[in-house]
Amino acid sequence: MSVDEELNQLRTQIDSLDEQILKLISERAACAQKVAEVKRAENPEAEFYRPEREAEVLKRIIELNPGPLGDEEMARLFREIMSACLALEQSLKVAYLGPEGTFTQAAVLKHFGYSVGTEPMGSITEVFREVEARACQFGVVPIENSTEGVVNHTLDCFLQSPLKICGEVELRIHQHLLSRQNDPKQIKRLYSHPQSLAQCREWLNIYLPDAELITVNSNAEAARRAADEDNSGAIAGEAAAELYDLQILQRNIEDNPDNTTRFLIIGHQSVLPGVDDKTTLLVSTRNRPGSLYHLLAAFAENNVSLSRIESRPSHCVNWEYVFFLDISGHATEPHIQKAIKQLDSSAEMVKVLGSYPKAVL
């Protein structure tokens, strides 16, 4: 068999497989429409987006993945199929920290897929307000970076907000040097978000030691300014480079190659238990000896795994703090309910901010 004949056979096989894939995706979409009909018949105000169900589907797909496509690529394909099917059931709008081209927008698309409507907001506070007012069903906000730590503004918003955490998404952050110039040495002013500048501190000290570093509200704003000014550059992601037609002069200039940011999905709905959950608590206590010990003892004595603890000023009384705690498991599990009940007896306030599926990939 000649090479051309073999290629023609393979292409015919691919065409046949494409037809089968098309048929199966269409059948899945029709099934999703029937699910919507059943839900609306029972409850006109039914919730169609089910974070725990989507996480379960993705985990199952990853477990069944035979290759040669990697788990991340396969999960991304199925995320888009689920996103398109969900759009047939309900149109979702998601607020995020904008403008367009930010890493937060990339987190929205990774978690919800491209069939969701997105609304850029000017600040984290505006994202909370937009969702609280139900102008958007969900919001996406950054909570912590593996290099630079927690985003305090997000924690502070939870102190006053009634919103719940409905999910999380982790995004590998690659910072690129962008500019209209052809040579990094031509860059006299460099714009970026403070966190991005901090994540690239060592690289900048070596390769752009004389550039003026100017902080702005977002990397997308940095890219916009670099596009409008001569001898300017920006640190931002690939989406911002495409949006503002900038050259990528140097890729992956972050000091830590495993640089990752965690984002939270915020909304009004409670999430049912899934296969691998996390719960976030807000706890306040008086400033007295042993108060933190008693808080932590409630988890140890009830065999609850604590994965993160952050403190913030209460904004009510000087030198009093509130604690944000991440624990493994769902708030409905008996041993976690016992721990929360024990917390209630020693803390001033205990608030469950949400139980939700742990990030998939």
HELIX and SHEET records of a PDB file:
HELIX    1   1 VAL A    3  GLU A   42  1                                  40    
HELIX    2   2 PRO A   51  LEU A   64  1                                  14    
HELIX    3   3 ASP A   71  GLU A   89  1                                  19    
HELIX    4   4 PHE A  103  PHE A  112  1                                  10    
HELIX    5   5 ILE A  124  GLU A  132  1                                   9    
HELIX    6   6 ASN A  152  GLN A  160  1                                   9    
HELIX    7   7 PRO A  184  GLN A  186  5                                   3    
HELIX    8   8 PRO A  194  GLN A  199  1                                   6    
HELIX    9   9 ARG A  201  TYR A  207  1                                   7    
HELIX   10  10 ASN A  219  ASP A  228  1                                  10    
HELIX   11  11 GLU A  238  LEU A  243  1                                   6    
HELIX   12  12 SER A  291  ALA A  300  1                                  10    
HELIX   13  13 PRO A  334  SER A  346  1                                  13    
SHEET    1   A 4 GLY A 117  MET A 121  0                                        
SHEET    2   A 4 LYS A  93  LEU A  97  1                                        
SHEET    3   A 4 PHE A 138  ASN A 145  1                                        
SHEET    4   A 4 GLY A 149  VAL A 150 -1                                        
SHEET    1   B 5 GLY A 117  MET A 121  0                                        
SHEET    2   B 5 LYS A  93  LEU A  97  1                                        
SHEET    3   B 5 PHE A 138  ASN A 145  1                                        
SHEET    4   B 5 THR A 260  GLY A 267 -1                                        
SHEET    5   B 5 LYS A 164  ARG A 172 -1                                        
SHEET    1   C 5 GLU A 212  THR A 215  0                                        
SHEET    2   C 5 ARG A 189  SER A 192  1                                        
SHEET    3   C 5 SER A 232  ALA A 236  1                                        
SHEET    4   C 5 HIS A 176  SER A 179 -1                                        
SHEET    5   C 5 GLN A 247  GLN A 250 -1                                        
SHEET    1   D 4 LEU A 306  PRO A 313  0                                        
SHEET    2   D 4 TYR A 321  SER A 328 -1                                        
SHEET    3   D 4 ASP A 277  SER A 284 -1                                        
SHEET    4   D 4 MET A 349  PRO A 357 -1                                        
END                                                                             
